[in-house]
Amino acid sequence: MDDSSFLATRLDRDAAPLAVGDLIALIVLLTVGALNHSTVEFLSSNPLYLLEVFAPFLIGWAIVAPLIGAYSAGAVETAKSSIPLVIRSWIPAAVVGLALRHFVFRGSAAPAFAVVMLVLGSVALGGWRALYFKLR
């Protein structure tokens, strides 16, 4: 079996707007979370802090989302197919992000934080995709 065929079925060019929107939704979610736990002054004087907040979850997303099919042909068909795909992709991506945050980057992966990330990430990504298909 050709290795490229697996990813070819998981990546559809028409999903590019979804990918951009997903990244924006995750960055907004993570920025709002950082602002809830830090001051604007702290963030402006520590610009790398936000990169450390974003990195574990964006890395997890980049690894998992294509494998699960968040950008497959099915993801671009309807909200009914796209929203479950993005949520099924987010859950393992968030787990990877939490592990990276705990073991590689500065930050905790406390159970309460994990639940918040799983729920709010699902809401942010699912909500963005629902809006996308409503406006499309």
Legacy VTK file of the C-alpha trace (Angstrom):
# vtk DataFile Version 3.0
C-alpha trace
ASCII
DATASET POLYDATA
POINTS 136 float
0.000 0.000 0.000
1.274 3.468 -0.881
2.010 5.541 2.256
0.868 8.738 0.543
-2.617 7.329 -0.032
-3.386 7.326 3.699
-2.716 11.051 4.077
-4.232 11.740 0.667
-7.567 10.496 2.006
-7.165 12.648 5.120
-6.240 15.958 3.452
-8.525 17.746 1.018
-7.553 21.100 -0.518
-11.090 22.361 -0.020
-10.548 22.088 3.743
-7.979 24.923 3.779
-10.514 27.485 5.098
-11.408 25.061 7.889
-7.729 24.673 8.802
-7.232 28.429 8.998
-10.382 28.866 11.068
-9.445 25.991 13.380
-6.053 27.563 14.069
-7.640 30.946 14.746
-10.230 29.359 17.063
-7.513 27.554 19.027
-5.291 30.642 19.251
-8.232 32.770 20.444
-9.167 30.129 23.031
-5.598 29.848 24.305
-5.130 33.628 24.342
-8.328 34.176 26.328
-7.195 31.508 28.772
-3.774 33.127 29.139
-5.394 36.529 29.705
-7.623 35.028 32.403
-4.532 33.857 34.273
-2.115 36.695 33.478
-2.138 40.432 33.027
-1.730 42.226 29.730
1.396 43.837 31.189
2.874 40.414 31.961
2.073 39.118 28.484
3.482 42.202 26.758
6.703 42.013 28.771
7.002 38.234 28.187
6.134 37.730 24.512
7.472 34.171 24.440
5.011 33.173 27.147
2.138 33.023 24.649
4.218 30.875 22.318
4.722 28.432 25.196
0.969 28.453 25.772
0.156 27.877 22.091
2.924 25.436 21.143
1.894 22.207 22.907
-1.703 22.362 21.720
-0.903 23.487 18.176
1.707 20.728 17.891
-0.842 18.210 19.164
-3.374 19.548 16.670
-0.920 19.411 13.755
-0.080 15.786 14.551
-3.546 14.433 15.286
-6.034 16.412 13.165
-4.853 15.124 9.763
-4.680 11.539 11.045
-8.243 11.594 12.356
-9.593 13.325 9.253
-10.345 16.886 10.411
-9.364 18.045 6.905
-10.706 15.147 4.857
-13.304 15.409 2.110
-15.971 14.496 4.663
-15.011 17.492 6.771
-15.901 19.921 3.990
-19.258 18.394 3.043
-21.652 19.469 5.795
-21.665 20.727 9.357
-23.180 17.373 10.311
-20.015 15.590 9.170
-17.489 18.332 9.958
-18.311 19.106 13.582
-18.016 15.508 14.867
-14.726 15.139 12.951
-13.235 18.256 14.518
-14.307 17.209 18.017
-13.014 13.640 17.500
-9.743 15.223 16.373
-9.557 17.717 19.239
-9.874 15.201 22.070
-6.697 13.214 21.288
-4.929 16.398 20.091
-5.651 18.034 23.447
-4.321 14.953 25.270
-1.094 15.203 23.228
-0.988 18.943 23.982
-1.478 18.350 27.696
1.305 15.748 27.724
3.644 18.123 25.880
2.689 20.945 28.240
3.437 18.783 31.274
6.611 17.067 30.097
8.210 19.444 27.574
6.863 22.964 28.060
6.305 24.939 31.227
2.819 24.416 32.559
0.674 21.938 34.324
-1.794 19.423 33.032
-3.950 19.375 36.151
-7.186 17.373 35.782
-9.370 20.498 36.035
-7.320 22.209 33.315
-7.545 19.087 31.150
-11.343 19.041 31.431
-11.538 22.762 30.613
-9.312 22.300 27.549
-11.275 19.290 26.304
-14.654 20.988 26.724
-13.791 24.538 25.660
-11.666 23.344 22.745
-14.544 21.196 21.516
-16.949 24.125 21.871
-14.586 26.579 20.150
-13.799 24.291 17.222
-17.333 22.954 16.860
-18.792 26.453 17.184
-16.425 27.863 14.561
-17.283 25.082 12.135
-21.021 25.511 12.736
-20.631 29.214 11.940
-18.579 28.406 8.835
-21.257 26.142 7.401
-24.044 28.556 8.338
-22.311 31.415 6.485
-21.127 29.330 3.545
LINES 1 137
136 0 1 2 3 4 5 6 7 8 9 10 11 12 13 14 15 16 17 18 19 20 21 22 23 24 25 26 27 28 29 30 31 32 33 34 35 36 37 38 39 40 41 42 43 44 45 46 47 48 49 50 51 52 53 54 55 56 57 58 59 60 61 62 63 64 65 66 67 68 69 70 71 72 73 74 75 76 77 78 79 80 81 82 83 84 85 86 87 88 89 90 91 92 93 94 95 96 97 98 99 100 101 102 103 104 105 106 107 108 109 110 111 112 113 114 115 116 117 118 119 120 121 122 123 124 125 126 127 128 129 130 131 132 133 134 135
